[in-house]
């Protein structure tokens, strides 16, 4: 039997003790199933983002180690940030510490089906694959909330949240199930490619749009992002971010959405449309009682010098144009096995 690639499961966590108690056993079960099925090695790394609860003590008492010793199978490792760094930086630390070529990145509020790992791993036999993400159901309602995402452009913005369903056809699947992005809470990544592209963008700290940005960057660099419906997880949506204020979360989302476009959107006609729409939204924000959008614009503009540097770097490294990336999804949407 051919030995399967090793997998590092990375879980960023902030004040998530109750969530880890609830969901970590399913992660350990999936790790054991993958090990038993293919003789592969798996490690589980929890990166604690300076939690104020007893997360570290709880994990240490249950076999996690802060040293290189590996007392359990699968190995259980705990990394602790000295100060709160936010989602992106915390994930980046987990990727850097990972020992295996594939990293399964999970939120701490995700329940993983026992057989979820192997179907994701299968796709990485193709050297062009950057990431593969799971099919996601909401834990409490059972509603499907994560599937393949089509990419598009309209009204000045890249559109990344148009989900599709894959269905069987009489002749089988005509082709791969592409996705414009892989969710940072339930997806597997090629560790080498992730780190070579710089990991999650520091300008988007502390959270939001990091997974969209690095996925789109991967598409621009010539790689592919896929969706694997056989790999199922259940997510208690936004369990950690409920601790933050709703208005603050919305402003962070809007700021980072702008920064993403300013760094990654290189097509001159698209970018001109984007600028026009941002100006229109800003001018009309007081009429729509969306003063938070103006604050998001100001926060994004404060980063403009760093944005310009990052934009220039990404333009030099891109191998596909924005239109070439979006053409992949125009073709995908027209296939007989794709339903929206």
TAFENBEL-V680611 format. One record per backbone hydrogen bond with DSSP energy under -1.0 kcal/mol. NH is the residue of the N-H (numbers start at 1). CO is the residue of the C=O. Records with the same first field share a line. If there is no record, write none. Layout:
NH: CO, CO
This chain:
4: 38
7: 41
8: 102
9: 43
10: 104
11: 45
13: 47
20: 16
21: 17
22: 18
23: 19
24: 20
27: 23
28: 24
29: 25
30: 26
31: 27
32: 28
33: 29
34: 30
35: 31
36: 32
37: 33
38: 34
39: 35
43: 7
44: 75
45: 9
46: 77
47: 11
48: 79
49: 13
50: 48
58: 54
59: 55
60: 56
61: 57
63: 60
64: 59
65: 76
77: 44
78: 65
79: 46
81: 48
87: 206
90: 86
91: 87
92: 88
93: 89
94: 90
95: 91
96: 92
97: 93
98: 94
103: 189
104: 8
105: 187
106: 10
107: 185
111: 234
113: 232
116: 113
121: 117
122: 118
124: 121
125: 122
126: 123
129: 126
130: 224
131: 224
132: 188
133: 226
134: 186
135: 231
136: 146
137: 233
138: 143
139: 235
142: 138
145: 136
146: 136
150: 162
152: 159
154: 157
157: 154
159: 152
164: 148
165: 339
167: 337
172: 169
178: 176
179: 225
180: 149
186: 183
187: 105
188: 132
189: 103
190: 130
191: 101
194: 190
195: 191
196: 192
197: 193
198: 195
199: 194
204: 201
205: 202
213: 209
214: 210
215: 211
216: 212
217: 213
218: 214
219: 215
220: 216
221: 217
222: 219
223: 218
224: 128
226: 131
227: 177
228: 133
231: 228
233: 135
234: 111
235: 137
236: 109
237: 235
239: 236
243: 240
244: 241
249: 245
250: 246
251: 247
252: 248
253: 249
254: 250
255: 251
256: 252
257: 253
258: 254
259: 255
260: 256
261: 257
262: 258
263: 259
264: 260
265: 261
271: 267
272: 268
273: 269
274: 270
275: 271
276: 272
277: 273
278: 274
279: 275
280: 276
281: 277
282: 278
283: 279
284: 280
288: 284
290: 285
293: 290
295: 291
296: 292
297: 293
298: 294
299: 295
300: 296
301: 297
302: 298
303: 300
304: 301
307: 303
308: 304
309: 305
310: 306
311: 307
312: 308
313: 309
314: 310
315: 311
316: 312
317: 313
318: 314
319: 220
320: 220
325: 321
326: 322
327: 323
330: 326
331: 327
332: 328
333: 329
335: 332
338: 335
339: 165
